[in-house]
Amino acid sequence: MTEIHTDETLNGIDPSTPLSPSEQKLEDGLSYVSKSRIKTYKQCPFKFFLKYWCEHRPPGTIHTERGSQIHLAFEIFHENLIDYIDAEGEMPSRFTPLMPEGFDLTSQWLDFIGSFWKFELRRWNETERTYDFAASRIPTSDLDLDNGAVVEAWKPLEVEAEFWMGEPPSGYEGDPDYIDSNGPPVGDIPWMGKADVVLNSASVPGVTGSGVTIVDYKTGSCPKIKYEGAPFLDEVMDGVFLETEYYSWLCRDVYDVDAVAIYYPRDDELVIGEQGVDERRFQIKEAALGMQERPDLSEGNDSPPKNFDFEPQNLCHWGDGMCHFYNICPSTEGM
C-alpha cells in the first residue's frame, strides 16, 4: 500500500505495514454480517476493507478498555440481580454487592456505574413494584376470568443475548436478495448480533408493550447531548438509529420486540429507536451486500479497491486524533 502521508509525528498504522487479503480470505469471503461491520462499511468502505478483508485490527485504546470493563460489569450485575431476586423475592437494598467481586474491575468508572444504578432504579419504579423486573419471567395478566385462577405468561430476560440468522436455505440458487425466516434477510452469509441485555418492556421507562426491549450500552457520549444544536446532529442520530434498526430486523423471529434502545451511562440517557423504517433497512441491505463483494484488486495494493473506496469525512482527522489507517489513505481531511 503506497504511503500517502509522510509526517512522522502522525500516530496510527505504520505505512510500511503489508496489507492485502490472503488467498484463503478471498476464497472463503466474510464469515458473517454484524452491526459493527455495517457501521464501519457505511463510515468508510476502505476502512472496512483493511479491517475485515486484510484482517488488520487497530490496537485497543483506553476507550475500548473502558467499554469492555463497563460492559462486563453490567453483565455481571444483571446476572447477580437475577440470582438475588430469584432467591430473595425482592429488590436488594444496595447494588454494590451485585457488582464484580472486589469491585476492582470498574472502580475507576464510578461515574458510569452511578448513572447505571439510577437507570436500574428507574426501571424498578417503572414497574410500580408489581413486576419481577429482574428475573427471567414476568406476569402479563393477573386473572383468568373464566375460573378465577391466576394466569402467568412468561417473557424472557437475557444477558448478553446472541442472535443469529443462519445459512441460506438448502438448495437456494437465486438472487442473494432474499428474505427467509431460515436465513439472513440479505446476502449469502449469516447475520449476527450480541445484545447487552434483553429486558421486559414493562420495566423500561418510555416503552409500552408486553414483549421485550433490546438494550445496547454505549460508553461514549450521547450524540444528541454532545452535538446539541449542531447542523449535523440529525445525520449522527441517523447512524444511531441504523444500529437499533439492525437489531430490530435481526431479532424479528426471535422475540416480540417492542423497542430497541441504546443507553449512554456517561449521560444517563436512554435513546429509543424507531422500528421498521424502510429507508434505514435499505441502507443496511445496501451495506450488507456491498461488504460481501470480493475486493476488486485489479489496480494492485497501491490504492483502495474500486469497490471499497475511501470516504473522506470529519473523522479522518480531528483535533489530536485520527483514523488508525489515515497514514496509508488518500484522504487529506484535517491536514
N, C-alpha and C positions, 0 to 999 in steps of 0.2 A: 504494500500500500504506500503510495507516494506521501512523503512528508509535506504537509501544507504549511504549517506554522513552525517557525524556527526559533521563537523566543524561548530561551532555556529556562525562564522563570515560570513558565506555564506548568501547572500540575496536570495530572491525568495520565493517559496511556503514553508509553514510550513510543515515539514514532518508528523505531526500528522493530517493534513487535510484529512478528509474522502473523498475518490474519488471512485465512481463506477457509472455506468449508472443506472438510475432509471428504474423500471419495465415498466413504461409508455414509456420511451425513447426507450427501447429495442423493445417494441411492435410497436411503431409508426415509428421508424427509423429516418433518417435525413429528413429535410424538403426540402432542395434544394442543388444544387451544385453551387459554386461560384469560382471566380478567386482566392480569398484569401484562400479558402478551398483547392483548387487544390495545391496552393503553399505550404500550411502548410503540407498537406499529403505527398507531394514529399520530403519536407525537413525532416520530421520525422513522420512516422505513429503513434508512441506512443504519440507524442505531439498532433497530431490530435485527437487521442482517448480521451485524457484528456480534450482538449478544447471543442470538439463538441459532443462526446458521454457522457462524465461525466459532461459536461456543466460547466466547471470551466474556466472562462476567466481571464487571468492575468490583474492586475490593470493597469491603464493608467500611462504614463510617460510624462516627458517634451517633448519628441519627438512626442508622439501621440497627445498631446495637441497642439503642434506647427502645426502638419499636419492638424488637424481638423480646426484650426483657419485660416490657409492659404487657405485650400480648400474652406471654406465658403466665405472668402474674394474674391477669384477668381470667385466663383459662383455669388456673388452679383455684382461684376464688370461687368460680361458678361450680366447679366440681365439689369443693368443700361445702359450699352453701347447700347444694342438693343433698349431700350426705347429712348435714346438720338438720335440715328440716325434715328429712325422712326419719331421722332418729328422735328429734325433739318435738316435731309437730308445730313449730312456731319459728318466727324470725329471731335470729340471735340479737342480743342487746349490743354487741360490739362486733365490728367487721374485722378488726386486726387479726384475731386468731384464724380467720379464713384465708389469710394471705400466705404466700410461700413460707415454708419453715424458716424461722430465724429472721424473716423479712429482709435479709441482706440483698436479695435479688433486685428489689425495687426501692430501697430506702432513699436512693438519690433522686427518685422521681416522685416525691411525695405530693407535689402539686397536681400531677396527673392522677394519682391514686385518690386524693381528696375529692376531686371532681367526679371520678368514677363512683365513689361511695355515695355522693349526693344523687347521682343518677339512679343508683340502686334503691335508695330511699324513696325517690320519686316513684319508681316502679312499684314499690310496696304500697305507697299511699294511693296510687292509681287504682289498685285493686280493691281499695276500701277494706282491706284485710279480710275479704271474703274468698280470695283465691289463694291457692298454694302456688305462689308465683315462681318459686324456685325449683320445685320438684318436677318430675317428668310426667306429671298428669295435672289436669285442671278440669273441674266440673263446668259444663256449659249449660246445664239446666238443673233445676233443683227438684222438680216434682213431676212424676208421671200421673197425669190427671185421671187416667183410667183406673189405676189401682192404688194410688196414694204412695207408691214406692218412690224412693229417691233414685233418680236416674243420673248416672255419671258418664259423660262422654269424654274420653281422654285424648289429649293432644300432646305431641312430643316436645320436649325441650332438649336440645342437644348442644354440646360444647364442642367447638372445633369440628363442626359437621362438614363432611366432604361429599361433594356431589359429582357424579359422572354421567355423561351421556355417551354410551358406548360406541362400538364399531358400527359401520354401515350395515343395513340389513343383509342377510346372507343372499348372495346371488345378485345383488344390486349392481347394475352396469350403466345406469342412466346418468343424467347430468348431476353433478355434485350438489346442486342447489335443491336439496330435498328437505322436507320436514317429516320426521317419523318418530313415533314415541320410543322406538327401539334404537335410535341412533341420534347423533348430534343434529341440530337444526340445519347447519350449513357446513359442507366440506366432507373430506374423507378421513378425518382423524377425530378422535373423541374430544369432547369438551369437558372441562373440569373446573371446579371452584371449591375453595375451602372457606366457609363462613366462620367468623369468630364465635358466634353464638346464635342459636335459633331460639327465640323467646315466644312464649304465649302472648298473642296480641293484646289480651285483656290486661296485661301488666305494663304495656308500653305507652307512655304519655303521647297523645296525639294520634293514636292509631285505634281504629274500631274494627271489630270483626271477631269471629270465633276461631280463626285459624292461627297462623304463626307470623311473626315478623323476623326476618333475617337481618342480623346486625353485623356490620363490619366496623372495626375500630381503626381510626387514623390518629397517629401520634404527632402529626403536624398541626399547623394552624387551620382553622376552619376558613375556607376561602371567602365566604360571604361576610366574615368579620375582618379578615386580613385585608381584603380588597374592597371594602365597603366604599361605594361611590366611584370606583374605578370604571372606565368605559369598557374594559374587557372582562368585567365580572361575570356577565351572562355567558360568555364563552368558557370561562373557567368552570362555572357551575354546570354547564352542559357536559363537560368531561366527568364531573362527579356523578351526574345522573346517568351517564352512559354506563358507569360501573354498577349502579343499582339496577338498571335495565338488564344488564348481563345476568345478574343473579336471578332476577325475576323470570327471565327466559329459561335459564338453566334448570331451575327448580320447579318448573311448571307441572311436571308429572310426579313430583316427589311429595309436595306439601300443598295444602290450601294456603297460599301465601297472600296475606292481607297487605303487607308492605315490605319493602326493603329499605333499610336506613343505614346511615353512617354516623357513628358517634365520635366526636372530637373531644377527648378528655382535657386537652390543653385549654379549651374554651368552654367546656361543659355544654356542648351544643349537639343536638340531635338533628340531623338533616334527613328528612323522609323523602324518598324519591317517588316519581310517578312510575306507573307500570303500563306496559303495552303501548308505548309511543312508537308508531311505525317508523318515523324518521330516525330515531335512535337505533331501532332494530336494523334498519337498512345500513347504518354506519357500522354496526357490529358485524353484520353479514359481509359487508364490503371488506372490512379488515380481516375477518376470518378466512376469506377466500384468498385475499392478496398475500397474506403471510405464508400460505401453504404453497405458493408457486415456487418452483425451483429457480434460484437466482440466475439471471442472465449474465454469465461471466465472459461474454464474447469479447469484451474490451480488456480482459485481464484484471489483475488485482490493483491496478494503479488508479482506479476510480470506482465510485459506487456503482453497483449493478443497475442497469437501466430500470429494472422493475423494483429496485429498493433504493431509490434516490434519496438524497438528504433533503430535509425540510427546514430551512432557516427559520429561527424563531428566537424570542427573547431569552429562552432558557439555554441557548447555545453557549452564551457567555453573559454572566450577570454579576456586577459588583466584583466580589472576590471569589466567585465560584464559576464553574463552567461544566459542561458535559464532559464526562470521562474521555470521550472519543474526539474531543474538539481538535486535538493536535494533528489528527490524520483526516480531518473532514474538510471539504471545500468551503464550508460556511465561514464567513468572516464577521458574523454578528457579534457586536460588542467590542470589536478591535478598534 
